[in-house]
């Protein structure tokens, strides 16, 4: 089994190249994502069973949590299994983590109520909320109100770190998932802002499926350049996963809002109107140094609201990722 850690914070921020922010795009188009559920998830050890969907007087209610699969499955299993255990004990609920196959599956299963509480990226959170009337953003990490992406290149390109993204236009280029905020949506926006067609790379852009896969593909030379979540890049660099002889950072994007927990209305119907407040109190009440915070690479969780993702919605509509 891999010993790779979940993304964590630590030390002072690394120095990255950046370029200036301009106004964001507007427009409209349409698309949607859907997929299937992966194999069975993890139930918290304090839970005697998966439990039924509902709850009754004198019995523990059940809550199914999920997340977009943006990192290696082993990393995600450890991270969200720990969240399930912690949340179960704190809220007196049977909490189960159910992994999914891709980003679209997370949105689809949240819409149908098969997932109650999901850790979404900015774009998938907007998609899920628009498709699920009554869905409510609960909390984000302190780092998610000023999130960034990094463009990486294979050293064979001869590119040195710079603010100018135009040299990337002629390279074989891969994003992460097609609906990743940090691995596709916002990088595509910033490329457009600098006059680079985000779909115009030689042979068309690739889609690796995850941030870890993007690093591997660029390092191997399968793609000459790519883009991913800065937090994953910093963590992999810190733990020695990244070989600077095979892949290096080229540029860093401006800041934007990203990941957040989104709660579905069916869970509130089952478990009570106070569920959003209970969850917010749980997340914001985690003490400094708590294992959950460490695994999330955060100093704390903070409240969030739908208006924080207005820019992401506008860019998503322009790229045809939100109808």
Secondary structure, DSSP 4 states (H G I P E B T S, - for coil): ---PPPP---SSPPP--B----PPP-----------B-S--EE-TT-SS---SS--TTS-EEEEEEE---S-HHHHHHHHHHHHHHHHHHHTEEEEE--BSSHHHHHHHHHTTS-SEEEE-HHHHHHHHHHSTT-EEEEEEGGGGGB-EEEEE-GGG-PPP-S--GGGGGS-EEESSTT-IIIIIHHHHHHHHTT--TT-STT--EE-SSHHHHHHHHHHTSSSEEEEEHHHHHHHHHTT-S-TTT-EEEEE---B---EEEE-HHHHHHH-TTHHHHHHHHHHTPPTT-HHHHHHT-S-EEE--GGGGHHHHHHHHHTTS--
